[in-house]
Amino acid sequence: MFESLTERLSASLSSITGKAKLTDENIQGTLREVRMALLEADVALPVVKDFIEQVRVQAVGQEITKSLSPGQVFVKIVNDELVKMMGSINDTVDLTTQPPGVILMAGLQGAGKTTSTAKLGLWLKSREKKKVMVVSTDIYRPAAIDQLRTLSAEADIIFIESSPDQKPEAIAAAALSEAKKQFADVLIVDTAGRLAVDENMMAEIKALNDLLNPIETLFVVDAMTGQDAANTAKAFSEILPLTGVILTKTDGDARGGAALSVRAITGKPIKFMATGEKIDALEAFYPERIASRILGMGDMMSLIEEAEAKIDKKKADKLAKKLKKGKKFDLEDFRDQIQQMNNMGGIANMLDKMPGMGGMAKAAEEKLADNPFGQLEAIIGSMTPGERQYPDVINGSRKRRIASGSGTQIQDVNRLLKQHKQMQKMMKKMSKKGGMANMMRGMDGMMKGSGGGFPGV
């Protein structure tokens, strides 16, 4: 998300870095470039106008401290205004109520309400340690109830059965009663969508809202629709007492117009964003972290939180102890590391959150599209336990057998073995003093080295 906006803003802001002082004259060109960058990102025009004026007012005559250059001051002003535009603080789900707290999901058909219902259920269960139940009142879309049942099983949250021959209000009332009986902390209600805003849909959702008196009424919207997402959210907010927004499909949105427009147009905070298709691909929305990503400064806090939540700590501890004892990093360990990176959304997602590595993330993603991690796992899976433990024994005939068994070429096997050697050296450095710094240098070298690259690159 924000790739194109980040590129444009980085180029625009670089022109101001050499100025001795910020004046109305010398920031005009940069502001014009920033304005075009925001418009191309499909940010709503009134939002862009207000943003540019606020930056101009803040920048002109700004006192320059000895510790910061004019360029750094200007970037800080842009950063602060981006944060304000998106809401300043993280607005989390308000669970300060007598259980069960009801969360009502609203939105157009195809926006991702059902998937978001399951993702939010998993997020509340794993992050907030809540007992979550979900129910579908969508009696119109074929298999909507079945879809939520399947996703609930994947998320390991409680699914309340409903049927297309029931009325939505009857389903909701029965679900609330069941949630009380089972002492659930949260009940998430998935509602029906339509292809466009219409009176019948709005009347039905309003009736559900009145019946359930939810603590949260969240509008689910596709980020790829740009400023239209903000306009649709506004239409809903005029009828429903929306408390926040969930942006979906942000991994496919290179512009970011929806994220930058929704709060300003609707006055409602973005509370979550879906960052992929996996059931755990949901992140709380932190405006200051998103602003940092937009300006190419990374988002280490989100990366650390993701690592804490998704990395298998037992495997990590086991590997650390193994390396400490002086044992070698073998191909079983290599496969574990590939799986850990996959759990965190892949190497491109990780690099995107590291300061100054946004461009590298894009390059990694393009290369990984042709050489997925799955290929490496298939190659390692075609090896014997002995070969995985002692890869030096893999000779020409073994390579042919492994390539044949994994449906790959011998050069793919050679590339994997080379990458494993690089990772082995990196892990050896990490086990010594200054591990993190060495790891970053190792990652950089692997990306830039000829014929090397990250796993699969």
C-alpha positions in Angstrom: 0.0 0.0 0.0 1.1 3.6 -0.7 4.0 2.5 -3.0 3.2 5.1 -5.8 2.5 7.8 -3.2 5.7 7.1 -1.3 7.8 7.3 -4.6 6.2 10.6 -5.6 6.5 12.2 -2.2 10.1 11.1 -1.7 11.0 12.7 -5.0 9.1 15.9 -4.2 10.5 16.3 -0.7 14.1 15.8 -1.9 14.0 19.1 -3.7 13.7 21.1 -0.5 16.5 19.4 1.4 19.2 21.9 0.4 17.3 25.0 1.3 18.8 27.2 4.1 15.3 28.5 5.1 11.7 27.6 4.4 9.9 30.5 2.6 6.6 30.8 0.7 8.6 31.0 -2.5 10.9 28.1 -2.2 8.3 25.6 -0.9 5.8 26.4 -3.7 7.3 23.9 -6.2 7.4 21.2 -3.6 3.8 21.8 -2.4 2.7 21.6 -6.0 4.4 18.2 -6.4 2.9 17.0 -3.1 -0.5 18.2 -4.3 -0.2 16.2 -7.5 1.1 13.1 -5.7 -2.0 13.2 -3.4 -4.4 13.7 -6.3 -2.8 10.8 -8.2 -3.2 8.7 -5.1 -7.0 9.4 -5.5 -7.3 11.5 -2.3 -10.4 13.6 -2.4 -9.8 17.2 -3.7 -11.2 19.0 -0.6 -8.9 16.9 1.6 -5.9 17.7 -0.6 -6.6 21.5 -0.6 -6.9 21.6 3.2 -3.8 19.5 3.6 -1.6 21.7 1.3 -2.8 24.9 3.0 -2.1 23.5 6.5 1.4 22.4 5.4 2.1 25.8 3.9 0.9 27.7 7.0 3.0 25.5 9.2 6.1 25.6 7.1 6.5 29.3 6.2 8.6 31.1 8.8 9.2 27.9 10.8 12.1 28.2 13.2 14.9 25.9 12.1 16.7 24.2 15.0 20.4 23.4 14.9 19.6 19.7 15.1 17.3 19.7 12.0 17.8 20.9 8.5 15.0 22.9 6.7 14.3 19.7 4.7 13.9 17.6 7.8 11.6 20.2 9.3 9.5 20.2 6.2 9.2 16.4 6.2 8.2 16.5 9.9 5.5 19.0 9.1 4.2 16.8 6.2 4.4 13.8 8.5 2.4 15.6 11.3 -0.3 16.8 8.9 -0.6 13.2 7.4 -1.2 11.9 10.9 -3.8 14.6 11.6 -5.6 13.8 8.3 -5.9 10.2 9.3 -7.0 10.8 12.8 -4.0 11.5 15.1 -4.5 8.4 17.4 -5.3 4.8 17.1 -9.0 4.3 17.8 -9.4 0.8 19.0 -12.6 -1.2 19.4 -14.4 -0.1 22.5 -15.1 -3.1 24.7 -15.9 -1.3 27.9 -19.5 -2.6 28.2 -21.3 -5.5 29.9 -20.7 -8.6 27.8 -21.6 -9.5 25.2 -20.5 -6.4 23.3 -22.1 -6.4 19.9 -20.2 -5.4 16.8 -22.3 -4.8 13.6 -20.5 -5.1 10.2 -22.0 -2.9 7.4 -20.9 -2.3 3.8 -21.5 -3.0 0.1 -21.4 -6.4 -1.4 -17.9 -7.5 -2.3 -16.2 -5.2 0.1 -15.1 -8.2 2.3 -17.5 -8.0 5.2 -17.7 -11.8 5.8 -13.9 -12.2 5.7 -13.4 -9.2 7.9 -15.9 -10.6 10.4 -13.8 -13.7 10.8 -10.5 -11.7 10.8 -11.8 -9.3 13.5 -13.0 -12.3 15.5 -9.5 -13.9 15.4 -7.9 -10.5 16.2 -10.1 -10.0 19.3 -9.5 -13.6 20.4 -5.7 -13.6 20.0 -4.8 -9.9 20.9 -7.5 -9.1 23.4 -8.1 -12.6 24.8 -11.9 -12.4 24.3 -14.4 -15.1 23.8 -15.9 -14.3 20.4 -19.0 -15.5 18.6 -20.1 -14.7 15.1 -23.3 -14.9 13.1 -24.4 -14.2 9.6 -27.7 -12.4 8.9 -27.0 -12.4 5.1 -29.9 -14.5 3.8 -29.6 -13.2 0.2 -26.1 -14.1 -1.0 -25.7 -17.7 -1.9 -23.4 -19.6 0.5 -22.8 -16.4 2.7 -23.6 -18.4 5.8 -21.5 -21.3 4.7 -18.6 -19.0 4.0 -18.7 -17.5 7.6 -19.0 -21.0 9.0 -15.8 -22.1 7.2 -13.8 -19.0 8.1 -14.9 -19.3 11.8 -13.5 -22.8 11.9 -10.3 -21.5 10.4 -10.1 -18.7 13.0 -11.2 -21.1 15.8 -14.0 -18.8 16.9 -17.6 -19.8 17.8 -20.1 -19.8 14.9 -23.8 -19.4 15.6 -25.9 -21.3 13.0 -28.5 -19.4 10.9 -30.6 -20.3 7.9 -31.7 -18.4 4.7 -35.4 -19.1 5.6 -35.1 -17.0 8.7 -35.6 -13.2 9.0 -32.4 -11.2 9.7 -33.8 -9.6 12.9 -34.9 -13.1 14.2 -31.3 -14.4 13.5 -29.8 -11.4 15.3 -32.1 -11.7 18.3 -31.4 -15.5 18.7 -27.7 -14.9 18.3 -27.7 -12.3 21.1 -29.6 -14.7 23.4 -27.1 -17.5 22.6 -24.1 -15.2 23.2 -25.5 -14.3 26.6 -26.1 -18.0 27.5 -22.5 -18.9 26.5 -21.0 -15.9 28.4 -19.4 -14.6 25.2 -17.4 -11.3 25.5 -18.1 -10.2 21.9 -20.8 -11.0 19.3 -19.9 -10.0 15.7 -22.9 -9.7 13.3 -22.2 -10.0 9.6 -24.9 -8.3 7.5 -26.1 -8.5 3.9 -24.6 -6.1 1.3 -25.9 -4.9 -2.0 -24.1 -3.8 -5.2 -25.1 -0.2 -4.4 -26.6 1.8 -1.6 -30.4 1.2 -1.6 -33.3 2.0 0.7 -34.2 -1.6 1.5 -30.6 -2.5 2.5 -30.3 0.6 4.7 -33.7 0.0 6.3 -32.7 -3.6 7.2 -29.3 -2.7 8.6 -30.8 0.2 10.6 -33.4 -2.2 12.1 -30.6 -4.5 13.1 -28.7 -1.6 14.6 -31.8 -0.5 16.6 -32.4 -4.1 17.8 -28.8 -4.9 18.9 -27.7 -1.5 20.2 -24.1 -2.4 19.2 -21.0 -0.9 20.9 -19.4 -0.7 17.4 -21.0 -0.3 14.0 -18.1 -0.8 11.6 -18.2 0.1 7.9 -16.2 -2.3 5.8 -14.9 -0.8 2.5 -12.6 -1.8 -0.3 -9.5 0.4 -0.3 -9.0 0.0 -4.0 -12.1 2.1 -4.7 -10.1 5.2 -3.7 -12.0 8.3 -2.7 -15.3 6.5 -3.7 -14.7 4.5 -0.5 -14.9 7.7 1.5 -18.0 8.9 -0.3 -19.8 5.5 0.3 -18.8 5.6 3.9 -20.3 9.1 4.2 -23.6 7.8 2.7 -23.7 5.0 5.3 -22.8 7.4 8.1 -25.8 9.6 7.3 -28.1 6.7 8.1 -26.2 4.5 10.5 -24.3 5.6 13.7 -21.0 4.4 12.4 -18.2 4.2 14.9 -15.4 3.3 12.6 -14.1 1.9 9.3 -12.3 -1.3 8.3 -10.3 -0.9 5.1 -10.0 -4.1 3.1 -7.7 -5.2 0.2 -5.0 -2.6 1.2 -2.3 -5.0 -0.1 -3.7 -4.5 -3.6 -3.9 -0.7 -3.3 -0.7 1.1 -4.3 -2.3 4.6 -4.1 -3.8 4.9 -0.6 -6.5 7.5 -1.4 -9.1 5.8 0.7 -6.9 5.7 3.8 -6.2 9.4 3.4 -9.8 10.5 2.6 -12.1 8.5 4.8 -11.4 10.2 8.2 -11.6 13.7 6.7 -14.8 13.1 4.7 -16.8 11.1 7.3 -15.3 12.1 10.6 -15.1 8.4 11.4 -11.8 6.8 12.3 -10.2 3.9 10.4 -9.9 1.2 13.1 -8.4 -1.7 11.1 -7.0 -2.5 7.7 -6.9 -5.9 6.0 -3.4 -6.5 4.6 -3.9 -9.8 2.8 -6.1 -12.9 2.2 -4.9 -14.9 5.2 -7.2 -15.1 8.2 -4.7 -13.3 10.4 -4.0 -10.5 7.9 -5.7 -7.7 9.9 -3.8 -4.8 11.5 -5.0 -2.1 13.9 -4.7 1.2 12.1 -2.2 3.6 13.6 -2.1 7.0 11.8 1.4 7.9 12.9 2.8 4.5 11.7 1.0 4.8 8.4 2.3 8.3 7.9 5.8 7.0 8.6 5.4 4.3 5.9 4.1 6.8 3.4 7.2 8.9 3.8 9.5 5.9 3.5 10.5 5.9 7.1 9.3 2.3 7.8 7.1 1.1 10.7 9.3 -0.9 13.1 6.7 -0.9 15.9 4.2 -2.8 13.7 7.0 -5.2 12.6 8.0 -5.9 16.2 4.3 -6.5 17.2 3.8 -8.8 14.2 6.9 -10.8 15.1 5.8 -11.2 18.7 2.4 -12.4 17.5 3.3 -14.6 14.6 6.8 -16.0 15.2 7.0 -19.5 16.7 8.9 -18.7 19.9 9.7 -22.4 20.7 11.3 -22.8 17.3 13.2 -19.5 17.6 14.5 -20.4 21.1 15.5 -23.9 19.8 17.4 -22.4 16.9 19.1 -19.8 19.2 20.3 -22.6 21.6 21.5 -24.7 18.7 23.6 -21.9 17.2 24.9 -21.0 20.6 26.3 -24.5 20.9 28.2 -24.0 17.7 26.0 -26.3 15.6 25.4 -25.5 12.0 22.2 -23.9 10.5 20.9 -26.7 8.4 18.2 -26.9 5.7 15.5 -27.8 8.2 16.2 -24.6 10.0 16.2 -22.8 6.6 12.7 -24.1 5.9 11.5 -23.0 9.3 12.8 -19.5 8.6 11.0 -19.4 5.2 7.8 -20.4 7.0 8.3 -17.8 9.7 8.7 -15.1 7.0 5.6 -16.3 5.3 3.7 -16.1 8.5 4.7 -12.4 8.7 3.3 -11.7 5.2 6.5 -12.5 3.3 9.8 -10.7 2.9 8.3 -7.8 0.9 5.9 -7.0 3.8 8.8 -7.1 6.3 11.0 -4.9 4.2 8.2 -2.4 3.6 8.1 -1.8 7.4 11.9 -1.3 7.7 13.2 2.3 7.5 14.5 3.2 4.0 13.7 -0.2 2.5 10.4 0.5 0.8 11.9 0.5 -2.7 13.7 -2.8 -1.9 10.3 -4.3 -0.8 8.9 -3.6 -4.2 11.8 -5.1 -6.0 11.6 -8.2 -3.7 7.9 -8.5 -4.4 8.4 -8.4 -8.2 11.1 -11.1 -8.0 9.2 -13.3 -5.6 6.2 -13.3 -8.0 8.3 -15.5 -10.3 10.0 -17.5 -7.5 7.6 -18.1 -4.6 8.7 -19.4 -1.3 6.6 -22.5 -2.0 9.2 -23.6 -4.6 12.0 -23.6 -2.0 9.8 -25.6 0.5 9.1 -28.1 -2.3 12.8 -28.5 -3.0 13.7 -29.0 0.7 10.8 -31.4 1.0 12.2 -33.6 -1.8 15.4 -34.1 0.2 16.1 -37.0 2.6 16.4 -36.1 6.4 20.2 -36.7 6.0 20.5 -34.3 3.1 18.6 -31.6 5.0 20.8 -32.0 8.0 24.1 -32.3 6.0 23.6 -30.4 2.7 27.3 -30.8 1.8 26.6 -34.4 0.8 24.3 -33.3 -2.1 26.2 -34.1 -5.3 25.1 -34.1 -8.9 23.0 -37.2 -8.9 21.3 -36.2 -5.7 20.5 -32.8 -7.2 18.9 -34.5 -10.3 16.7 -36.6 -8.0 15.7 -33.6 -5.8 14.9 -31.5 -8.9 12.8 -34.3 -10.4 10.9 -34.9 -7.1 10.1 -31.2 -6.6 9.2 -30.4 -10.2 12.1 -27.9 -10.5 15.4 -27.6 -12.4 18.9 -28.4 -11.2 19.8 -24.7 -11.3 16.9 -24.1 -8.8 18.4 -26.6 -6.4 21.8 -24.9 -6.8 20.3 -21.5 -6.1 18.7 -22.8 -2.9 21.9 -24.3 -1.7 23.7 -21.0 -2.4 21.1 -19.1 -0.5 21.3 -21.5 2.4 25.0 -20.9 2.6 24.4 -17.2 2.7 21.8 -17.5 5.4 24.1 -19.9 7.3 26.8 -17.2 7.4 24.3 -14.6 8.5 22.9 -16.8 11.3 26.5 -17.4 12.5 27.0 -13.6 12.7 23.7 -13.1 14.5 24.7 -15.6 17.2 27.6 -13.3 18.1 27.6 -9.7 19.5 25.9 -7.1 17.4 23.6 -9.7 15.8 20.8 -7.3 14.6 23.2 -5.0 12.8 24.9 -7.9 11.2 21.6 -9.4 10.2 20.6 -6.1 8.5 23.9 -6.0 6.5 23.4 -9.6 5.6 19.9 -9.0 4.3 21.0 -6.0 2.3 23.9 -8.1 0.8 21.6 -11.0 -0.1 19.2 -8.6 -1.9 22.0 -6.9 -3.9 24.3 -9.8 -4.5 24.5 -11.2 -8.0 22.7 -14.5 -8.4 21.8 -14.5 -4.7 18.8 -12.7 -3.4 16.4 -13.6 -0.7 14.9 -17.1 -0.7 13.2 -17.6 -4.0 14.6 -14.4 -5.5 
